Structures are given as C-alpha cells and as structure tokens.
Amino acid sequence: MFRIHLGLVLAEFICIPAFGFELYRALSGNELSWAYVVEWPLLAGYAVYMWRKLLRDERGEVAPKKRAVAAGDDARLAAWNEYLAAVHGTNQPATPVSRDD
C-alpha cells in the first residue's frame, strides 16, 4: 500500500510544478503553453482517480454494479429483439450479388 501512496506523491510532485511552469510560460506569451496549463491539472486529477481505484482494489472493495435490464422488463427492448430475430431469420444470399451494368 505504501507504493500506491508513493506513486500519488510522485505524480503530484511532477504535475504541480509543471503546471506552474507552463502557466508562467503562457502568461509570458507562449501560446502553446495554454494547452499544457489545462493538461497538467487533468493528469493530476487522473492520478488521484487511479490512486483511489488502486486503494479500493487493494482493500478488496467492490463498487456497486448497476442492475442490467432484463428483456422482459422493457417492452421496447423486447420489440427490438423480435425485430432483430425477424431480420436475421430471413433467407439472405450466402454470396453478395454483384450488379454488372
């Protein structure tokens, strides 16, 4: 678990100064640096997201899963499945028909 925390600290140790450096460059007139001003906080946020996910995996916690809708629960889904069965039940040519004009 120590390595997970260390990974977050290292990621933030890289992202925060990089954000400050790129912000300084962007305010000094470097137009390309504005893209990095946005990118570094996103990478820092992703590091926090992965840190939380890895901690949950390490502890064995499982996120609750959404219940799948059964075919009988949704009339539109049942109708769509019937339509697909009808379409695939028709005889279609095994080889594509070429039209030579």
DSSP file (Angstrom, degrees, kcal/mol; ACC not computed):
  #  RESIDUE AA STRUCTURE BP1 BP2  ACC     N-H-->O    O-->H-N    N-H-->O    O-->H-N    TCO  KAPPA ALPHA  PHI   PSI    X-CA   Y-CA   Z-CA
    1    1 A M     >        0   0    0      0, 0.0     4,-1.8     0, 0.0     5,-0.2   0.000 360.0 360.0 360.0 -27.3    0.0    0.0    0.0
    2    2 A F  H  >  +     0   0    0      1,-0.2     4,-2.6     2,-0.2     5,-0.2   0.891 360.0  55.0 -61.9 -38.9    3.0    2.3    0.6
    3    3 A R  H  > S+     0   0    0      1,-0.2     4,-2.2     2,-0.2    -1,-0.2   0.842 104.3  54.4 -65.6 -32.4    3.9    2.1   -3.1
    4    4 A I  H  > S+     0   0    0      2,-0.2     4,-1.7     1,-0.2    -1,-0.2   0.933 111.6  43.9 -65.6 -45.0    0.4    3.3   -4.1
    5    5 A H  H  X S+     0   0    0     -4,-1.8     4,-2.3     1,-0.2    -2,-0.2   0.898 112.7  52.5 -66.0 -40.1    0.7    6.3   -1.9
    6    6 A L  H  X S+     0   0    0     -4,-2.6     4,-2.6     1,-0.2     5,-0.2   0.887 106.1  54.7 -62.9 -39.1    4.3    6.9   -3.1
    7    7 A G  H  X S+     0   0    0     -4,-2.2     4,-2.3     2,-0.2    -1,-0.2   0.902 108.8  47.8 -61.1 -41.8    3.0    6.8   -6.7
    8    8 A L  H  X S+     0   0    0     -4,-1.7     4,-2.7     2,-0.2     5,-0.3   0.927 111.2  50.4 -65.2 -44.2    0.5    9.5   -6.0
    9    9 A V  H  X S+     0   0    0     -4,-2.3     4,-2.3     1,-0.2    -2,-0.2   0.919 112.7  46.7 -61.7 -43.3    3.0   11.7   -4.2
   10   10 A L  H  X S+     0   0    0     -4,-2.6     4,-1.4     2,-0.2    -1,-0.2   0.909 112.1  50.2 -65.6 -41.4    5.4   11.4   -7.2
   11   11 A A  H  X S+     0   0    0     -4,-2.3     4,-2.6     1,-0.2     3,-0.3   0.925 114.6  43.2 -62.9 -44.6    2.7   12.1   -9.7
   12   12 A E  H  X S+     0   0    0     -4,-2.7     4,-2.3     1,-0.2    -1,-0.2   0.853 108.6  59.4 -70.0 -33.0    1.6   15.2   -7.9
   13   13 A F  H  < S+     0   0    0     -4,-2.3    -1,-0.2    -5,-0.3    -2,-0.2   0.790 113.8  38.7 -64.6 -27.8    5.2   16.3   -7.3
   14   14 A I  H  X S+     0   0    0     -4,-1.4     4,-1.6    -3,-0.3    -2,-0.2   0.881 117.3  47.8 -85.6 -44.3    5.6   16.3  -11.1
   15   15 A C  H  X S+     0   0    0     -4,-2.6     4,-2.3     2,-0.2    -2,-0.2   0.882 107.1  52.8 -70.3 -40.9    2.2   17.7  -12.1
   16   16 A I  H  X S+     0   0    0     -4,-2.3     4,-2.0     2,-0.2    -1,-0.2   0.948 113.5  40.5 -67.2 -49.5    2.0   20.7   -9.7
   17   17 A P  H  > S+     0   0    0      0, 0.0     4,-2.7     0, 0.0    -1,-0.2   0.885 114.3  54.5 -65.6 -34.5    5.4   22.3  -10.6
   18   18 A A  H  X S+     0   0    0     -4,-1.6     4,-2.6     2,-0.2     5,-0.2   0.903 107.3  50.9 -63.7 -39.2    4.8   21.5  -14.3
   19   19 A F  H  X S+     0   0    0     -4,-2.3     4,-2.4     2,-0.2    -1,-0.2   0.936 111.5  47.4 -60.9 -46.3    1.5   23.4  -14.1
   20   20 A G  H  X S+     0   0    0     -4,-2.0     4,-2.2     2,-0.2    -2,-0.2   0.910 112.5  49.2 -62.2 -42.7    3.2   26.4  -12.5
   21   21 A F  H  X S+     0   0    0     -4,-2.7     4,-2.2     1,-0.2    -1,-0.2   0.929 113.5  45.3 -62.6 -46.5    6.0   26.4  -15.1
   22   22 A E  H  X S+     0   0    0     -4,-2.6     4,-2.6     2,-0.2    15,-0.2   0.847 111.1  53.6 -68.8 -33.4    3.6   26.2  -18.1
   23   23 A L  H  X S+     0   0    0     -4,-2.4     4,-2.5    -5,-0.2    -1,-0.2   0.920 108.9  49.5 -65.0 -42.6    1.3   28.9  -16.5
   24   24 A Y  H  X S+     0   0    0     -4,-2.2     4,-1.1     1,-0.2    -2,-0.2   0.924 113.3  46.4 -59.9 -45.2    4.3   31.2  -16.2
   25   25 A R  H  <>S+     0   0    0     -4,-2.2     5,-2.2     2,-0.2     4,-0.3   0.888 112.1  51.0 -65.6 -39.1    5.3   30.5  -19.9
   26   26 A A  H ><5S+     0   0    0     -4,-2.6     3,-1.3     1,-0.2    -2,-0.2   0.913 110.0  48.5 -66.2 -42.0    1.7   31.0  -21.1
   27   27 A L  H 3<5S+     0   0    0     -4,-2.5    -1,-0.2     1,-0.3    -2,-0.2   0.730 105.5  60.7 -70.1 -19.9    1.4   34.3  -19.3
   28   28 A S  T 3<5S-     0   0    0     -4,-1.1    -1,-0.3    -5,-0.2    -2,-0.2   0.505 131.0 -88.9 -83.7  -5.3    4.8   35.3  -20.8
   29   29 A G  T < 5S+     0   0    0     -3,-1.3     2,-1.0    -4,-0.3    -3,-0.2   0.422  82.2 135.3 117.4  -1.5    3.3   35.0  -24.3
   30   30 A N    > < -     0   0    0     -5,-2.2     3,-0.7     1,-0.2     4,-0.4  -0.704  34.0-167.8 -82.0 105.6    3.9   31.3  -25.3
   31   31 A E  T >  S+     0   0    0     -2,-1.0     3,-1.3     1,-0.2     4,-0.4   0.836  80.9  59.9 -65.5 -35.1    0.5   30.4  -26.8
   32   32 A L  T >> S+     0   0    0      1,-0.3     3,-1.3     2,-0.2     4,-0.8   0.803  91.7  69.4 -65.4 -27.9    1.2   26.7  -26.9
   33   33 A S  H <> S+     0   0    0     -3,-0.7     4,-2.0     1,-0.3    -1,-0.3   0.720  81.9  73.2 -66.1 -19.8    1.7   26.6  -23.2
   34   34 A W  H <> S+     0   0    0     -3,-1.3     4,-1.2    -4,-0.4    -1,-0.3   0.857  93.4  55.1 -62.6 -32.4   -2.0   27.2  -22.6
   35   35 A A  H <> S+     0   0    0     -3,-1.3     4,-2.0    -4,-0.4     3,-0.2   0.906 109.3  46.3 -64.9 -40.0   -2.7   23.6  -23.7
   36   36 A Y  H  X S+     0   0    0     -4,-0.8     4,-2.4     1,-0.2    -2,-0.2   0.799 102.6  63.9 -73.0 -28.0   -0.3   22.4  -21.1
   37   37 A V  H  < S+     0   0    0     -4,-2.0    -1,-0.2   -15,-0.2    -2,-0.2   0.862 112.2  37.2 -61.5 -34.1   -1.9   24.7  -18.5
   38   38 A V  H  X S+     0   0    0     -4,-1.2     4,-1.3    -3,-0.2    -2,-0.2   0.841 114.8  55.9 -82.5 -36.7   -5.0   22.6  -19.0
   39   39 A E  H  X S+     0   0    0     -4,-2.0     4,-2.4     1,-0.2     5,-0.2   0.905  99.7  56.3 -67.4 -43.8   -3.3   19.3  -19.4
   40   40 A W  H  X S+     0   0    0     -4,-2.4     4,-2.2     1,-0.2    -1,-0.2   0.892 107.1  47.3 -63.8 -42.1   -1.3   19.1  -16.2
   41   41 A P  H  > S+     0   0    0      0, 0.0     4,-2.4     0, 0.0    -1,-0.2   0.873 111.3  53.4 -65.3 -32.8   -4.2   19.5  -13.8
   42   42 A L  H  X S+     0   0    0     -4,-1.3     4,-2.3     2,-0.2    -2,-0.2   0.918 109.5  47.7 -64.9 -41.8   -6.1   16.9  -15.8
   43   43 A L  H  X S+     0   0    0     -4,-2.4     4,-2.0     2,-0.2    -1,-0.2   0.884 111.2  51.1 -65.3 -37.9   -3.1   14.5  -15.3
   44   44 A A  H  X S+     0   0    0     -4,-2.2     4,-1.8     2,-0.2    -2,-0.2   0.905 110.6  49.0 -65.1 -40.7   -3.0   15.3  -11.6
   45   45 A G  H  X S+     0   0    0     -4,-2.4     4,-2.3     1,-0.2    -2,-0.2   0.884 109.5  51.8 -65.2 -38.5   -6.7   14.6  -11.3
   46   46 A Y  H  X S+     0   0    0     -4,-2.3     4,-2.7     2,-0.2     5,-0.2   0.877 106.6  54.4 -65.2 -36.9   -6.3   11.3  -13.2
   47   47 A A  H  X S+     0   0    0     -4,-2.0     4,-2.2     2,-0.2    -1,-0.2   0.902 109.1  47.8 -63.1 -40.1   -3.5   10.3  -10.8
   48   48 A V  H  X S+     0   0    0     -4,-1.8     4,-2.4     2,-0.2    -2,-0.2   0.909 111.1  51.4 -66.5 -41.3   -5.9   10.9   -7.8
   49   49 A Y  H  X S+     0   0    0     -4,-2.3     4,-2.3     1,-0.2    -2,-0.2   0.936 112.8  44.7 -59.5 -47.7   -8.6    8.9   -9.6
   50   50 A M  H  X S+     0   0    0     -4,-2.7     4,-3.0     1,-0.2     5,-0.2   0.870 110.0  55.9 -67.0 -35.8   -6.2    6.0  -10.1
   51   51 A W  H  X S+     0   0    0     -4,-2.2     4,-2.2    -5,-0.2    -1,-0.2   0.937 110.2  44.9 -59.4 -47.3   -4.9    6.3   -6.6
   52   52 A R  H  X S+     0   0    0     -4,-2.4     4,-2.3     2,-0.2    -2,-0.2   0.908 114.0  49.7 -63.5 -42.1   -8.4    5.9   -5.2
   53   53 A K  H  X S+     0   0    0     -4,-2.3     4,-2.4     1,-0.2    -2,-0.2   0.918 111.4  48.1 -64.2 -43.8   -9.1    3.0   -7.6
   54   54 A L  H  X S+     0   0    0     -4,-3.0     4,-2.4     1,-0.2    -1,-0.2   0.874 110.3  52.2 -65.9 -36.9   -5.9    1.2   -6.6
   55   55 A L  H  X S+     0   0    0     -4,-2.2     4,-2.1    -5,-0.2     6,-0.2   0.914 110.2  48.4 -64.3 -42.2   -6.6    1.6   -2.9
   56   56 A R  H  X>S+     0   0    0     -4,-2.3     5,-2.0     2,-0.2     4,-1.0   0.914 112.5  48.6 -63.2 -42.2  -10.1    0.1   -3.4
   57   57 A D  H  <5S+     0   0    0     -4,-2.4     3,-0.3     1,-0.2    -2,-0.2   0.900 110.6  51.3 -64.0 -39.7   -8.7   -2.8   -5.3
   58   58 A E  H  <5S+     0   0    0     -4,-2.4    -1,-0.2     1,-0.2    -2,-0.2   0.885 112.6  45.3 -64.6 -38.9   -6.0   -3.3   -2.6
   59   59 A R  H  <5S-     0   0    0     -4,-2.1    -1,-0.2    -5,-0.2    -2,-0.2   0.616 113.3-118.4 -80.2 -13.0   -8.6   -3.4    0.1
   60   60 A G  T  <5 +     0   0    0     -4,-1.0     2,-0.2    -3,-0.3    -3,-0.2   0.621  59.6 153.1  84.9  13.0  -10.9   -5.7   -1.8
   61   61 A E      < -     0   0    0     -5,-2.0     2,-0.5    -6,-0.2    -1,-0.3  -0.560  29.9-154.0 -76.5 140.1  -13.8   -3.1   -2.0
   62   62 A V        -     0   0    0     -2,-0.2     3,-0.1    -3,-0.1    -5,-0.0  -0.958  14.2-124.9-118.7 132.1  -16.0   -3.6   -5.0
   63   63 A A        -     0   0    0     -2,-0.5     2,-0.1     1,-0.1     0, 0.0  -0.488  39.5 -99.6 -70.0 142.1  -18.0   -0.7   -6.5
   64   64 A P        -     0   0    0      0, 0.0     2,-0.3     0, 0.0    -1,-0.1  -0.408  38.4-136.9 -64.9 135.9  -21.8   -1.5   -6.7
   65   65 A K        -     0   0    0     -2,-0.1     2,-0.2    -3,-0.1     3,-0.0  -0.685  17.0-111.7 -95.0 148.1  -22.8   -2.6  -10.2
   66   66 A K        -     0   0    0     -2,-0.3     2,-0.3     1,-0.1    -1,-0.1  -0.510  35.7-107.2 -76.1 145.3  -25.9   -1.4  -11.9
   67   67 A R        -     0   0    0     -2,-0.2     2,-0.2     1,-0.1    -1,-0.1  -0.567  32.9-126.3 -73.9 129.5  -28.7   -3.9  -12.4
   68   68 A A        -     0   0    0     -2,-0.3     2,-0.5     1,-0.1    -1,-0.1  -0.504  23.8-113.7 -74.5 145.0  -29.0   -4.9  -16.1
   69   69 A V        -     0   0    0     -2,-0.2     2,-0.1     2,-0.0    -1,-0.1  -0.694  29.7-137.0 -81.7 123.0  -32.4   -4.6  -17.6
   70   70 A A    >>  -     0   0    0     -2,-0.5     3,-1.1     1,-0.1     4,-0.8  -0.403  21.4-112.4 -75.6 157.5  -33.9   -8.0  -18.5
   71   71 A A  T 34 S+     0   0    0      1,-0.3     3,-0.5     2,-0.2     7,-0.3   0.834 117.2  53.5 -61.7 -32.6  -35.6   -8.4  -21.8
   72   72 A G  T 34 S+     0   0    0      1,-0.2    -1,-0.3     5,-0.1     3,-0.1   0.686 100.3  62.5 -76.4 -17.4  -39.0   -8.9  -20.1
   73   73 A D  T <4 S+     0   0    0     -3,-1.1     2,-0.5     1,-0.2    -1,-0.2   0.738 102.3  50.6 -79.4 -22.8  -38.6   -5.6  -18.1
   74   74 A D     X  -     0   0    0     -4,-0.8     4,-2.0    -3,-0.5    -1,-0.2  -0.953  61.3-163.9-125.0 117.1  -38.6   -3.3  -21.1
   75   75 A A  H  > S+     0   0    0     -2,-0.5     4,-2.3     1,-0.2     5,-0.2   0.876  93.6  52.8 -66.7 -37.4  -41.2   -3.6  -23.8
   76   76 A R  H  > S+     0   0    0      1,-0.2     4,-2.3     2,-0.2    -1,-0.2   0.893 108.9  49.9 -66.6 -37.9  -39.1   -1.6  -26.3
   77   77 A L  H  > S+     0   0    0      2,-0.2     4,-2.3     1,-0.2    -1,-0.2   0.904 110.7  49.7 -65.8 -40.4  -36.2   -3.9  -25.8
   78   78 A A  H  X S+     0   0    0     -4,-2.0     4,-2.0    -7,-0.3    -2,-0.2   0.905 111.0  49.6 -64.0 -41.1  -38.4   -6.9  -26.3
   79   79 A A  H  X S+     0   0    0     -4,-2.3     4,-2.2     2,-0.2    -2,-0.2   0.900 110.6  50.2 -64.6 -40.3  -39.8   -5.4  -29.5
   80   80 A W  H  X S+     0   0    0     -4,-2.3     4,-2.6     1,-0.2    -2,-0.2   0.906 109.4  50.7 -65.1 -41.4  -36.3   -4.7  -30.8
   81   81 A N  H  X S+     0   0    0     -4,-2.3     4,-2.1     1,-0.2    -1,-0.2   0.876 109.9  50.5 -64.9 -36.6  -35.2   -8.2  -30.1
   82   82 A E  H  X S+     0   0    0     -4,-2.0     4,-2.2     2,-0.2    -2,-0.2   0.907 109.9  50.8 -65.1 -41.1  -38.2   -9.5  -32.0
   83   83 A Y  H  X S+     0   0    0     -4,-2.2     4,-2.5     2,-0.2    -2,-0.2   0.932 110.4  48.7 -61.8 -46.1  -37.3   -7.3  -34.9
   84   84 A L  H  X S+     0   0    0     -4,-2.6     4,-2.5     1,-0.2    -1,-0.2   0.890 110.1  51.7 -62.5 -38.9  -33.7   -8.5  -35.0
   85   85 A A  H  X S+     0   0    0     -4,-2.1     4,-1.1     1,-0.2    -1,-0.2   0.896 111.1  48.3 -64.1 -39.1  -34.9  -12.1  -34.9
   86   86 A A  H  X S+     0   0    0     -4,-2.2     4,-0.6     2,-0.2    -2,-0.2   0.900 112.5  48.2 -67.6 -40.4  -37.2  -11.4  -37.8
   87   87 A V  H >< S+     0   0    0     -4,-2.5     3,-0.9     1,-0.2    -2,-0.2   0.930 115.7  42.7 -66.6 -44.7  -34.5   -9.7  -39.8
   88   88 A H  H 3< S+     0   0    0     -4,-2.5    -1,-0.2     1,-0.2    -2,-0.2   0.644 106.1  64.3 -78.5 -13.3  -31.9  -12.4  -39.2
   89   89 A G  H 3< S+     0   0    0     -4,-1.1    -1,-0.2    -5,-0.2    -2,-0.2   0.632  82.8  96.5 -83.2 -13.2  -34.5  -15.2  -39.8
   90   90 A T  S << S-     0   0    0     -3,-0.9     2,-0.7    -4,-0.6    -3,-0.0  -0.408  88.0-102.3 -75.6 153.8  -35.0  -14.2  -43.5
   91   91 A N        -     0   0    0     -2,-0.1    -1,-0.1     3,-0.0    -2,-0.1  -0.665  44.2-176.8 -78.7 116.4  -33.1  -16.0  -46.2
   92   92 A Q        -     0   0    0     -2,-0.7    -4,-0.0    -4,-0.1     0, 0.0  -0.875  35.4 -94.3-112.4 148.5  -30.3  -13.9  -47.3
   93   93 A P        -     0   0    0      0, 0.0     4,-0.1     0, 0.0    -1,-0.0  -0.325  24.2-140.3 -63.6 141.6  -27.9  -14.8  -50.1
   94   94 A A  S    S+     0   0    0      2,-0.1    -2,-0.0     1,-0.0    -3,-0.0   0.839  89.8  41.5 -71.5 -32.9  -24.7  -16.5  -49.0
   95   95 A T  S    S-     0   0    0      1,-0.0    -1,-0.0     0, 0.0     2,-0.0  -0.896 100.0-100.1-114.2 146.6  -22.6  -14.6  -51.5
   96   96 A P        -     0   0    0      0, 0.0     2,-0.6     0, 0.0    -2,-0.1  -0.351  35.3-122.7 -63.5 141.7  -23.0  -11.0  -52.3
   97   97 A V        -     0   0    0     -4,-0.1     2,-0.4    -2,-0.0     0, 0.0  -0.760  24.5-149.6 -87.3 122.8  -24.9  -10.3  -55.5
   98   98 A S        -     0   0    0     -2,-0.6     2,-0.8     2,-0.0    -1,-0.0  -0.766   2.1-145.9 -96.1 139.8  -22.9   -8.3  -58.0
   99   99 A R        -     0   0    0     -2,-0.4     2,-0.8     2,-0.0    -2,-0.0  -0.890  12.7-170.0-106.5 106.2  -24.6   -5.9  -60.3
  100  100 A D              0   0    0     -2,-0.8    -2,-0.0     1,-0.1     0, 0.0  -0.855 360.0 360.0 -97.0 109.5  -22.9   -5.7  -63.6
  101  101 A D              0   0    0     -2,-0.8    -1,-0.1     0, 0.0    -2,-0.0   0.453 360.0 360.0 -87.9 360.0  -24.4   -2.9  -65.6
